[in-house]
Amino acid sequence: MNPKLLNQLGLAMRAGKLVTGDEGVLKAIRSGEAKLVVMSTDASANTRKKFQDKCQFYGVPLMETGTKFELGRSIGKEMRVTIGVTDVGFAQMLQKSQEIPAEVKHIDQ
């Protein structure tokens, strides 16, 4: 898991820009408050389908990364399966840190 992403989740938590727990995240998605949903890679099939469907229907980006223990530890809580990001700036920052930069290839002369 990307340590930069974990640090940024912790920063967003300290800023009060996260919603955690299934019901809280679903409420944020429905109300349009959630700008990004972060879901653990070890979420159950039922939870995965529920959040994929909700995020797709409401047009909220969904990012799957880390285990529930890593996500929880990054925000100073017990294990967390889903985290809703309510700030556009933090959502964009997290999405950028998830992207894998292109490899730079040297040109031989």
Protein Blocks (a to p, Z undefined) as FASTA:
>chain_A
ZZklmmmmmmmmmnopacedjklmmmmmmnomambdcddfkbcfklmmmmmmmmmmnopa
cddedjfklmmmmnopacdfbdcdfbfklmmmmmmmmpccdddddddZZ
